[in-house]
Amino acid sequence: MDLLGPRCRDRRNLSRVLSIPHNFTRRPPDVFDAQDARHLIAKLQNLDSLLQSLPLDGHSKVDFNNVPCSQGDEHPSPTAKVNEAVVRCVQETPVRRSEGIIQAYGKAYSAAIAGRVFMNQTHIVDFSLGRECTCSEALAALHLLDPIIGTTLALRLVTLNDTVSPFPLLRLPAELRLHVYSFYLPSKQSFIVTGSSRTPGRISHNALRSQMNIMLVSQQIASEIRRFCYMDRPLVVSFVIALKPFNPDIPDHAHHLHDQFQPICKIIETISPNTRAMFKILVLDFKFGRPPVVIPETIRSCTFAEIFAQFPNLEKILVTSDSVILSLPMVKWLISSVPVTFHLEWDLRHPTILSLREDIDALMENRQITQKYPEGH
């Protein structure tokens, strides 16, 4: 039972919102300027000179948090061309905090000296500064910065990492690692994409953030887990058709269905291309409603081509409609909307839809496939 009144609840939530800067997650493109570039160049060059001057056993005593930013005598002042190249490189590189590159590099370097594999951490120390730069982000940035400013920091860390024992999980055979992933990660279920106003556009799955943190250990583990999570798993695109009776003069169904295509396409575009390439099965799920007897032009103009084009390795399309009375015009429209290059199947679990099996068989004869229904139907 909530003992607080609505005004108290609003004030409590308002105080929590006001305690966080409104723009702490934003990163303006001009946040890193020429002056910041000069300081970063000086620090990286001084750190590189310091590591070169010390023996390897003395690197553990280096204070990476207090590297001087003044230009030494052994390094000439950077030219305007070098400054511009560094500014452009940092702005184009996905580094959360450019001033944290050296600190993140120090964490990775100290771990390598101690014989450990570095782990990426994304803590928030100061909300006004945003999340810390991770070790992988720093290493990726240094791979681009080293040739510009004449340092060898990235190569030094990579060479040192080659002598480090791999993460204990990576010492196991690949088959055993897959068993570990199957016990540790969420069970394989479908990912659902929906663009309905009743259920706001989202990608829903049961993966817990704490379970997915294992992907921060190394790029190899992240790649294996990504393949384990997405390979052979269907992506469900859910469409919600309006519940109102169809009126040819007021095509509520048409507008409601048509308005879902663009949000769904935008959601799918947020999935990385490498992840989209792993999906081979796409499920078109139609929920809640009474489809029209005559398909209006607004619905016929809806095309799945833009959705299909986002998945380069797509092989099979499965149409499901377990809670809607699927009409024959809808069946004809769906069949005409799916290119013959895809394997098309129908999930006829709803008893009413079973009566359409003969009609579907007749319409599907022109498609060169060997199976029209999932096994068991």
N, C-alpha and C positions, 0 to 999 in steps of 0.2 A: 504494500500500500504506500502510495506516495504522499507524505505528510506535507510537502512543500506546495504552496500555491503556484499558479502559473507565472505570476510576476516574479516570485523568488527564483523559480527555475530559469526564467529568462535572464535575470540578473546574474545568476551563477554561471550560466553558459556564456554570457557577455563578458564577464571578467576573465574567463579562460581564453576567450578569443582575443581580447585586448592585450593579454600578456604575451602574445606571440606577434612579432612584426608581420604586417600584412604581406610583405614582399620578401620574406626570408627564403623562399624557395626559388625566387626568380634570379636570373643571372643576366643583367643587361649586357649587350654585346660590347659596350665600350668600358666595361669595368676594368679591363686590363689595358693600360695605355703605355706610351713610350717610356715614361718614368719608371713604371713597374717593370718594364722589360729590361731597363738598364740595371735595376737592383737585382733582378733574377739572374741576368747574365753574370754579374759580378759574383754573386753567391755561388753559382754553379762552377765558374772558373776557379774561384778560391777553394772550393771543396775538392775539385779535381786535382789541383796542385797539392793540396794537403795530403790526399790519399797517395799521390805519386811519391811524395817525399818521405812517407813513413813506411816501415816494414809491415807486412801483413799482420803480424801479431800485435802491432800497435794500433790497428784500425778499430779495435773494440773500445778504445778510449776516446775516440773522436766524438765531439759533441755536435751532433747534426742540428741541434736546435739553436745554436749560437754561431752560425757561419757568418763572418763579416760580409757586409754588402758594399764595402769600399773597394774601388778598383786598385789592384796591386800594381807594382811597378813592372812585373813580368808580363802583364796583360795590357795591351793598348785599349784605349776607350773604344767601345763599339761604334761603328759607323751608323749613319742613318739607315742605310740599306739593311744592315744586320738587325737593327732595332725593329724595322718594319717587318722583317721576316719572322722575328720572334713573336711580335704581337699577333701577326696573322696565324702563326702556328698554334699559339696558346688559345686563341679565339676559336679555331677550327677543331681543336682537340677536346674531347669531352672530359675536361678536368674540372671538378667542382670548385676547387680552390687552388689557384695557381701558386699562391704563397705557401701552400702546404706540400708542394712537390718535393722539396728537400726533406721535410720531416717524414713523409711517406717513404721516400727513398732510404732514409736512415733506418726506418723500421725493417724494411726488406733486407738491407745490407747487414744490419746487426743480426737478424735471424739467420742469414746465410753464413756469417762468421761463426755463429753458435752451432752450425750444422743442422739447422731447421729450415723447413720450407715456410716462406712468408705467407701470412693469411690477410686477406682484404678485410678491413673494418670500416664501417661507415657511421661512426659516431657523430653526434652533434654536440660540440663543445660550446658553441655560441650561436644562438638562433640568428643573430644579425649577420653571421658569416656563412651560415649554411653547413652542409655536411663536410666532413674532412675528405681530403683527397686520398684515394686508396692507393695501395702499392702498385697494383696493375695499371691504374691511370697514370701514376708518376713514371713508371717504366715505359709505357707507350709514348708519353710526351717526350721523355729523354731520348728515345730512339730517333725522334724528329729534330730535337734541339741540338744534340751532339754535333752533327755535321755542320750546323749553322754557326755555332760558337766555338768549335774546335775542342770539345771535351770528349772524354771516353767513359762517362759514368755508366751508361746503359750497358756497354760491352763489358765493363768491369763487373757489374752485378750478374750478368748472364754467365760469364766465365766462372764466377764464384758459385753460382747456383748449380753448375754442372757437377761440382764436387759434393753437393749436398745429397744425402740419402733421400729418396722419394718419400712422399707422405705414406704412412703405414698402409692405408687403404689401397694405394696404387701398387703395393708389393704383391697383393693378391692376384691370382689369375682373373681374367675378364669375366669368366663364368661365375666365380664367387662374388665378384663385385656386383654383378647383376642381382644375385640373391640378396646381398646387403641392401641394395636399393629397393628391392621389392618389399622388404620388411620395414625399412625406415621411411620410405616415401608413401604418400597416400595411394590408396588402391586406384587402379586404372578405371576411370569413369570418363564420360563424355564431357567435352568443353561446350558450353552453351553460349551462343551469341544471339541476342534479341534486341530489336530496336523499337519495341512497342511502347507507347506512352503509358500503358498499364503496368508494364515491367520495364523500367528505364534501361537503356542500352548498356550492356555490360558483358564481360566475359566471366562466367562463374565457374569455379571449380573448388574442390575441397582441400587444396594444398595449404597447409599452415606455414606462416612465415618462418617459424623456428625450424620446420623440417626442410625448407628450401635453403637455409643458410649454409648447408653443406656445399652448395654450388660456389661459395666464395673461397673454398680451399685452393682450388687450382683450375686452370682452364680445361685440363683434360677431364677432371671430374665433372665440371659444369657441362662440357660437351656430351659426356656419357649420360648424365642425368637428363639433359634436354632430349636426347634421342630416346631414352627410356620412357620419359613422360609423354612424348608426342608421337613417337613412331607407332603406327598401327592403331592409333586412337582416333575415333571419329570426331569431327567437329559438327555440332548441331546448330543449325541456323533456324531459329524459332520465329515464326510469323503468327501474329494474333489477328484473327479476322473479327470484325465487329459483330456484336450480338444482335443488332437491330435487323428487322426484316428488310430484305432488299427492295429498294424503290428505284426504278429506272430513271426517274427524274432527279432523285437525290442519291447518288451512288456512294452511300456511306462506306460500304465495303471497299470500294475502289480507292477512295481517299485514304482510308485507314491502312490498307495494305500497301498502297503506293508510297505513303509517307514513311514506311519502315525501311525501304530499300537504302536510302541515303545514309541514315544513321548506322545501319548494319555495315555498309561499305566502309564508313569512317572507322568503325571499331575494328574491322578486319585489317585495315591499313596500319593500325597501331601494333599489330603483331609483326615481329621482325621477319624479313624475307626468308632467312634460314629456317625459322620455325614454321612458316607457312609451307615451305617446301617439304616438310615431313608429313603433312596431312595428305592422305590418299583417299579417304572416305569422307564425304560430305552428306549430312543428313538434313533434309528440308522438312521441318516439322511445322504442321499447321494446327493451331489450337483454337478452342473456344469459338464456336459460332455457327452460323447458318449461311453457307455459301450461296451466291445468287444462281438462279436457274440460267440466266443469260450473262455471259461475261462481258462487262462494259469495256469500252476502249481504254479507259484509264488503267484497268488491270492488265489488259493485253499489252499495253505499252511497257509494263514492268518486265524487265529482262534480267535473267540471272547471269548474263554474260560478264558483267562487271564483277560479280562475286566469284564466278568460276575462274576468271583471269588472274585472281590473286593467288591461286594455288597451282603452281606449274606442274606438280606431280599428281594431280587429281586423277583418280581412275574410276571411282564408283560414286554414284548418286543414289541415296536411299530416301524415298518419300514416305513419311509417316504421318498419320492423321488418326490417332486413336481416340480423339475426343471431338471430332467434327464429322458431320454428315457430308462426306465428300460427294459432290455431284459430278455427273458426266462432263459438263462443260469445263469444270475445273480440271478434270483428268486430261481432257484434250489440250487445255492450255498448258498444263505442266509438261506433258509429253512433247509438245511443240517447242517448249522453252529450253529443253535439255538437248544439247547436240548429240548426235548419234555416236560420237567418238567416246562418250562416257558410258559405262555400264550402269544401266538404270534398273533399280529394284523398287518394289512396293511392299510396305509393311501393312498388311490388311488385318490388323488385330481387332478393329472395331467391327461388330457383327453387321452393321448396316453397310459397311464398305465391301463386305464379302460378296454382296450382290453385284458389284461392279467387276468382278473378276473376269467374266466372259467378255465384257466390253473392253477391259484393259488388254486381255489377250489379243483381241482383234486389232486394237490400235497399236500394239507392240510388235506385231508380226513384221513390220517394215524395219524394225531395229535389229541389227545383226548381233544378237546376244544369245547366250545359251540358257540363262536363268532369269526369270522375271520376278521371282519372289524369294525372300530369304528362306533358308532351310527351316523346315518345320511348319511352314504355312501352306 
